[in-house]
Amino acid sequence: MRSHLILGIESSCDETSAAVVRGGREALSNVVASQLVHGDYGGVVPELASREHLRAIVPVVQEAMQRAGVVYSDLDAVAVTEGPGLAGALLVGLTFAKALAFGAELPLIGVNHLEGHIHAVLMDSESSFSDASPLLALVVSGGHTHLYLATKTPQNTWHYRNVGKTLDDAAGEAYDKAAKLLGLPYPGGPWMDALAKHGDPKAVPFSFAQIKTKATGNTAPKLAREVADDTRRFDLSFSGIKTAVRRYVELHAMRERIDTRARSLQESGLAKGKPSDPETLARALAFFEPETLNLIASFQASVTGYLTRTAFAAAEHFGARGLLVSGGVAANSELRQRISAEAARRHLPVAFPSIALSTDNAAMIAAAAWPKLLAEAFAPETLEPTPQLRLG
């Protein structure tokens, strides 16, 4: 190794990204091209995503290299997302990365997208958790909601054990579906977060059912406590609250108002704006009546409360010495506030990625590849996209 520089490439869904990262920590560049075309469809269209990746991959990688001020001969490796994600989208990034690695005579490293999200936190915070193991990692986004027990190995790599996951919709998916039901622009998560601050979070009593998991494997010789410790899971479900939002809309005859508001947001151009912009949000609020704002606030309070309770229950059960929260939903302001407050109450260290590293990006892929580079865990020439790739 010469420079400790890794070029990361990410194309698992609707973000085309490339980044140059030194030593798994220092991002010299991190370029992200978002695909705005999906806004017209209320969700990601896989075929369109693949085409947009094809258009963006070359200029995005070139810009990442230029911003970092390096050339390909300066790199030690190329890292790329191999899964999970959309098959066609993954194929674009992986094919480009394989060709680039071959042409530049560099080793190729395949990275699990979920591990990338965890390293988005560790990039800034790993030194704070150097002696803390195991950690509980909550990966929560539009496509994933998982709980992992992360243990550091003597070789300074990480071992992951899945101790919980959503059984249906991901939390971010529930956000986007509820937002679509309420006529909000896509992506709906940021709009829900911004509007929730203007409603009553106790107006609508949403609830989540407790999920019971059956014990698995041959547990006969073990004591009852050992069985519970070995088999207990902290799975989640978000399809119910999405259904509850739809029923509330139907029972309160809100559909006509929702359709009218959606048209108004489109015609005014606000649907193309960002709710993080104070002027955009102030103008958009004029189209929302208290009932809708209360519904949004109640939805957000219920989802963030559910995630917080589940994460800390798992952390306590497994004796986690710290909590990592990552993924697109980790940018949600109320989730950050709730988890930070509960962590402070329990005196448990907690870390979030920066807002820029919360959503899909290539810096986290390059960071996750760093331990693999040290271990010389390179990908074979036969590496292919794995849309259903698991972690732990």
N, C-alpha and C positions, 0 to 999 in steps of 0.2 A: 504494500500500500504506500502511496505517495502523499496524497492530498487529503484523504479522508472525505472526499467529496462524492456524493451519490446524487445522480439525477433521478428523480421520482416522476412517474407518470400515472395519472388517475383518470379513468373513464368509465366507472362502473354504472353511472346513471345519466344524469343530465348536466354534469359539469365536466368540461375538458380542462385538465390542469397539469401543469409541469412545475417542478421546483428543484432547486439545487440546495442541498443541505450538507453541512460539514459536521461530521462526528455525531450524527443523530440528534443534534441540538440546535445548531446555528443555521437558520434559513437565510441563505444569500439571495434567494428569489422564491416567489411563490405566485405563479400566474394562474388565474382561474377565469375561464370563459363560460358564463352561464347561458343556458339555452332558453331564450325568451319565447320561442315559438310555441312552447307547450301551454302558455297562458291562455291561448284561444280554445284549448280543449279541456281545461280544468284538471289536467294531470299529465304525467309523462307518457308520451306515445313512443313505444320502443323503436319502431322503424325510423321515425323522425329523429330520435336521439342518436341513432347510429349514423345517419346522414350528417347531422350537425358535428359529430365527433370527427368524421372524415374531413370536413371543411376546416375544422379548428386545430387539429392535432399538430400539424407542421408549424404554423405561425406561433402557437402557444409554446411549443418546445423551444423554438428559436428565440422567442422573447425571454423565456426563463434563463436561457444560457447567456443572452446579452445582458440582462439585468444583473446576473451573478458575476459577469466579467470573466467568464471562463470559456475554454474550448473543450472539445470532447476528449482530447488527449490529457486534460487535467483530471478527468474523472477516474474514480476507482471502480465504479459499477453503475449499472442502470437497474432501477427497481420499478416494478409495475404491479398494479392491482390484478390479481388472477381470479378473484371472486370474493364474496358473492356479488351479484349484480345482474344487469340485463345482458343476455348472451351476446347480442350484436354490439352493444356498447363496449363490453369488455374486450371483444375481439379486435376492435379498432386499436385500442391502446396497447394490447398485448402484441399484436402483429407489428406495430410500429416499433415498440421497444425491442422486440427480438431482432428486427432488421437493423436497428441502430446499434445494438450491442454487438451484432455480428460484424457490421461494417467498421466499427471503432475498436474491435477486438477487446471488448470489455465483458466481464461476467454479468449475467442476468440474474436478478433476484426476484422471485415471485412473492408477493405480499398479500396476506388476507386483509381485506378492507376493514373488517371489524377490529383486527389488531392495530391497524392504522389509526383508527379513532382513539384507541387507548393511548397510543404513543403521541397523539396530538396533545394530550395532557402531560405526559411524561417529558415531552420536549422542554417544558418550562419548569416542571415540578419534580423530576425524578430525584434530584439531589435532596429534596425535602423528605423523600420517602426512602432514602438509601438504606436505612436500618429497619424499615417498617415492612414486614411481610408476615402474613398475606395481606393484600389489599382487595377491596371489593370494587369492581369496575361496573358502572352502569352505563351501557351504550344504548342511547335512546335517540332515534331518528325517524325519518319518514318510512324507512324500509326495515328497521331493526329495533327491537327492544329486548336487550339481553342483560343478564347479571352474570359476571364472571368473578371467580375467586382467582386472583393473580398472585403467583408466588415466584419470587426471584430465585434463580438457580445459582449454584456456585460459579457457573460460567458467565454470570451477569446477563443471561437471557431470562425470558419470562415464560412460565408455564401457566396455562389457563384451564380452569375447570368451570363449565357452564352450570350454574346453580339456579337459573331461572330464565324464562323467556316468555314472550307473548304467545298465546295459543291461537291467536287470530290476527287482528289488525295490530300494526305497530302503533306506538303512541303518536308519532308524527303523522301517520296515515289517518288516524282518528281525527286529528286536528284538521287535516286538509279536507276530509270528507264532511266533517261538521261545518267547516267554513263554506264548502260548496253548497250544502243544504241551505245555508243562510245568505247565499248570494254574494259572498266575499270574493275578491280577486284571488287568483292563484299566483304564488303559493299562499295558502291561507293561514299557516301558522303564525307568521309575523303580524298579520292583521288581527288575528284572535288575541295575541298577546297585547298589542297596542290598545285595542278597544276594550279589553277586559278591565282596564284600570278605570273605566268610566261607568261600570255597572256594579250591581250588588251581588257579591259572590255567594250570598246565602238565599237568594231569591228562589232558586230552583233546587230542590233536594235530590241531586243525583247520588247514586250509590253504586258500589262495586261488590259483586258476589265473591265470597271466599272460595278459592279454588282448592280442592282436595286432591292430593296426588297419592296414588297407590304405591306401596312399597314394591320394589323390584329386586330380582336376584334371590339367591339362596341366603336367607337371613336367619334360618332356624338356630344355628349355634350361637348367635349373638345375643347379648343382653338387650332389653327393650330400649334403653337409652342409646346404645350403640347403633341399633337399627334406625332410630329416629335421626341420629346425626348423619348417618351414611346416606339415607334416602330422601331426606326432607328437601323439597324444592320450593322456590318462591316464584312460581309462574304467575303470569298476569293475563288479563283479557280486556280488550278495549272495544270490541264490537257492540257490547251492550249499551254503552253510553252514546255511541253513534246512533243506534236505533232509538234511544230515548230522546235524542234531539229531534229526530224525524217525527216521532209521535207528538212531541210538544208542539212542533210547528203545525201539524195537522189538527190537533185538538184546539189550538188557539187561532185557527184560521189565519195564519201568517203568510201563506204562500203568495197571495197577490201583492202584499207589501214587499216581500222579498224580491219578487220578479221586477217590480217597479224600481226598487233601490238598485238592483244589479244593472238595469238599463241606465239609470242615472249616473252611476259610477263610471260606466263605460263611456257614455256620451260626454261627460265632463272631463274625461281624460284621467280621472283619479285612479282608475283601475291599473293604469300603467305606472303609477307613482309608488313610492315606498312609504309605508306607515311610520317608519322611523323619522321621516321628515316632519317636523312640527306643523308646517303649513299644510301639507297634504292631509295629515290626520285631522287638523282643525276643520278643514273644508269637508272632509268625509263624514265627520261626526254629525253634520247637519242633516244627513240622510238616515240617521239611526234614531229610532224611538227607544225610550227606556226599556221596554219589554225585551227587545233584541239584545241590548247591551247587558241587561241582567242575565239573560240566557248565556251569553258568551262568558261573562264573568263567573257564573256558576259552573260552566263546563270546565273552564281553566282551573278553578279552585279544586274541583273534584279530581281532575287528571293529575295535577301536580301534587296534590295531597296523597293520592294513591301511589304514585311513584316514590314519593318521599317515605311513606310508611313502609313500603315493601323493601326499599333499599336498606333502610336502617334495621329492619327486622332481620334481613339476611346478614348484614354486617355484624349484628350482635350474635346471631346464631353461630356463625363461623369464626367469631373472634377476630374479625378484620381489624387491622391497626391503622387503616386509613381508607378514604373513599375517593374514587376517581369518577367523574361524571363527564361523558363525552357524547358526541353526535349532534346533529342539527338542533334537536330539542334542548340541548344543553345551553343554547343561546337564549332560551325563554327566561325572561326576567323574574317571573314569579317562582319558577322551579329553582333558579339560583338562590333566590331569597329564602325560600322554605328550607332547602337542603343546608344552606349555610347557617341558618338559625338553629336547626336541629343539631348540626355537627358541633356548633359552639356549645350548645346545652349539654351535649354528651362528651365534650372535650375530645372529639375525634377529628383528626386532620382531614381536610377535604380540598380537592383541587378541581378546577374547571379549565378547559382550553380557552384561549382568547376567542373572541367572537369570530375573528377571521378564520380560525382553525376549527371551529365547531362544525361547520358544514364540510362537504366533501372537498378535499384538496390534496395536492400531491406532496406537500411538505410532510404530512403525517405518514405517507407511504415511504418516503425516503428515510424518515426517522425510524420506522419500524424495520427497515432493511438493515440498519446499522449493526445490530447484534448478529444478524445473519451473515453480514460481510466478515465480521470478526471471526465467526465460526466457519467461514468458507462454505456456507450452506447455499450453494448456487443452484439455480433451476436447470433442469435438463433441457435439451433441444426440443424435446417433445411436449414442453409445457403448453397447455391449452386452457382456455377460459373454463372456469367452474362456477356456473351461476348459483348453485346451491351450496357452495363451499361453507363448511362449518368451522367454528373455532371452539376448541375445548370439548 
